[in-house]
């Protein structure tokens, strides 16, 4: 082969190789994307049922309970409008607290309970994950709307 | 008073940075020697003022000056002295000051060690580094002044307890030395584009600097990973957290750059590719800074931030990338690629490795940036899981590791495939045997184990083949030892760094294949059996630390019925912030590590306890340390010093010629 042809083969092989790798990587990327939902979105059935996602909001005051084995906890995540019950087996992060922001990663079961395999809490006293802050804000707005509706309907 | 001096010193440093950029670069363009001659003294002056500013901030911390907002937010009078010092870079503003200080250290080092370079190149390199300094000075002075005053507070709000750790005290300086170190390679690349000359001599000058930056970055990333492992207590050593990725992307490109520079140095080819990598490495360092400092990320490192900061650094990043790419597009054709080589040659293997490393970096970038872009475009939040990163990284890196074994054996320009194959057969067989036998010794088969073992042993056996071949090809009747001593340091450095990768892979493979993790409820006297070890919980006691109180557990570990060690993990409450903090207890052996952490009290004397058995986990960080050592060895090779002396002599000779 002439040098020119050789280079062509070289480049073509490179392009094909990278193309295959890129396709595989992008395909897998699609499969591995994990979306974030707030309790309101879960209540509105926007969240997938069998697929893993992230749930964020506030841990409701007084909602944390330990199940008999001592390691499984149940708590309620709220955005001040809707609530989702979360079950988690394992050790909670240090900064997990009632009344504080939390992000849980896992799946919904048939009964609408969120089975978390990972619970993330913030690492800094003053820091609130932006998506949690946003979810809470939207939840508050939704709750305010509900109140307005109720007061107008009752009389 | 002292904070104002610090603030003022920063302003002076900014002015000097402007001078350092404008005069030398303009002088180099116009051929004015007197303008170019300002580069060194002005750069040294800037260093002095930045160092003074840094000293003033450190003074505010050590002296408990709680009228400085930054000290109030990141220190406390009870804080041990070590953490008062490391608290200086424990937050956004101070870490930027550290960044600029590091940049100045590098600039002064370049000014110092570049006496042998021609004046125009030195002027351009120092000028470009001055430009980078301007950006960061402005960033600090306009959006993040570390010296901002508030009415005197009774005490500080304390350093985040997670950061009160010796590992974290040295992690940021190391990492920043690496990040900022790529600014030297960047400046050399820009200077070469401006001057229009990229040759072997240029590559030889750039090489030790690039390797030095890479060594620091390797050490910095490894320290960060180690810290996350023992301090965050999730049992993992790498999470593909966006901030980890931000430091890993420049590392990948930096690794490619080191190898590409070697080709430009030895063969004079890959020229425009080398330049592009140098531009990319530093742009990615800036991107990392943007990601970490702008608050667009959800991460351990993300600070609550105002958006102004993000837009400033994004604008600076855009300027640097656009200017350097435009310059590249304009000048790269003149630089050219360089000499030709055959399909099977050391050049082509190095090029393939380079492309793979760049592709890997691209994939990491995709996984890091996509969620942010998606949120901006659609408002929906998403994240990309660790399994995806793990998968593509393994797929893209495996061929690189295979080539790592072959490349150093192949001749430049044109290799002989059948000869190489013959030479490598024993190495290949040895790696296969090790990969198939060892899993049975360890007692358990998972597909990841033989694959990982094969790659690791392939590096060891092919490196050995390389050494043997090299020694055999040496003529003369020297003894083996004498022949080995004759090998240059950059060769040993290469072998050592490659074997470091092998040791790293061994560590990863064994941890992935055989680690055990258990969360259990334990009351006094309860036991847990894991591998050959029995863990017995003996309850907790109250202990008092310098600025915290803690519940300290006692867990007695016995092996084969014999007492082995008592582990004392703690659950700390720091006095100021009142948040609980887990301090794991770790017993490290050569082959494995036992890791115990306290969860929460479960009523009575019972606690939830986390117990890990991590085989070979320390090999992960040891492997990185060996890579860094290899880099240091290569950097210290005498050919860089000889080259310098030779250049000096030529310059001296030319001067003599001219004076006649």
HADDOCK unambig.tbl for C-alpha pairs under 7 A between the chains (distance, minus, plus):
assign (segid A and resid 10 and name CA) (segid B and resid 343 and name CA) 6.97 0.50 0.50
assign (segid A and resid 25 and name CA) (segid B and resid 392 and name CA) 6.19 0.50 0.50
assign (segid A and resid 28 and name CA) (segid B and resid 388 and name CA) 6.56 0.50 0.50
assign (segid A and resid 29 and name CA) (segid B and resid 388 and name CA) 6.36 0.50 0.50
assign (segid A and resid 32 and name CA) (segid B and resid 384 and name CA) 5.86 0.50 0.50
assign (segid A and resid 32 and name CA) (segid B and resid 385 and name CA) 5.64 0.50 0.50
assign (segid A and resid 32 and name CA) (segid B and resid 388 and name CA) 6.06 0.50 0.50
assign (segid A and resid 33 and name CA) (segid B and resid 382 and name CA) 6.58 0.50 0.50
assign (segid A and resid 33 and name CA) (segid B and resid 383 and name CA) 5.89 0.50 0.50
assign (segid A and resid 33 and name CA) (segid B and resid 384 and name CA) 4.76 0.50 0.50
assign (segid A and resid 33 and name CA) (segid B and resid 385 and name CA) 6.53 0.50 0.50
assign (segid A and resid 34 and name CA) (segid B and resid 382 and name CA) 5.26 0.50 0.50
assign (segid A and resid 34 and name CA) (segid B and resid 383 and name CA) 5.07 0.50 0.50
assign (segid A and resid 34 and name CA) (segid B and resid 384 and name CA) 5.89 0.50 0.50
assign (segid A and resid 34 and name CA) (segid B and resid 385 and name CA) 6.87 0.50 0.50
assign (segid A and resid 35 and name CA) (segid B and resid 381 and name CA) 5.87 0.50 0.50
assign (segid A and resid 35 and name CA) (segid B and resid 382 and name CA) 4.02 0.50 0.50
assign (segid A and resid 35 and name CA) (segid B and resid 383 and name CA) 6.30 0.50 0.50
assign (segid A and resid 36 and name CA) (segid B and resid 381 and name CA) 5.15 0.50 0.50
assign (segid A and resid 36 and name CA) (segid B and resid 382 and name CA) 5.40 0.50 0.50
assign (segid A and resid 70 and name CA) (segid B and resid 521 and name CA) 6.37 0.50 0.50
assign (segid A and resid 70 and name CA) (segid B and resid 602 and name CA) 6.76 0.50 0.50
assign (segid A and resid 71 and name CA) (segid B and resid 520 and name CA) 6.97 0.50 0.50
assign (segid A and resid 71 and name CA) (segid B and resid 521 and name CA) 6.55 0.50 0.50
assign (segid A and resid 71 and name CA) (segid B and resid 608 and name CA) 6.86 0.50 0.50
assign (segid A and resid 90 and name CA) (segid B and resid 519 and name CA) 5.85 0.50 0.50
assign (segid A and resid 91 and name CA) (segid B and resid 519 and name CA) 6.81 0.50 0.50
assign (segid A and resid 91 and name CA) (segid B and resid 599 and name CA) 5.59 0.50 0.50
assign (segid A and resid 94 and name CA) (segid B and resid 580 and name CA) 5.63 0.50 0.50
assign (segid A and resid 94 and name CA) (segid B and resid 581 and name CA) 5.85 0.50 0.50
assign (segid A and resid 94 and name CA) (segid B and resid 582 and name CA) 6.84 0.50 0.50
assign (segid A and resid 95 and name CA) (segid B and resid 579 and name CA) 6.75 0.50 0.50
assign (segid A and resid 95 and name CA) (segid B and resid 580 and name CA) 6.83 0.50 0.50
assign (segid A and resid 123 and name CA) (segid B and resid 300 and name CA) 6.14 0.50 0.50
assign (segid A and resid 124 and name CA) (segid B and resid 160 and name CA) 6.98 0.50 0.50
assign (segid A and resid 127 and name CA) (segid B and resid 303 and name CA) 6.92 0.50 0.50
assign (segid A and resid 127 and name CA) (segid B and resid 304 and name CA) 5.58 0.50 0.50
assign (segid A and resid 129 and name CA) (segid B and resid 298 and name CA) 6.03 0.50 0.50
assign (segid A and resid 131 and name CA) (segid B and resid 381 and name CA) 6.97 0.50 0.50
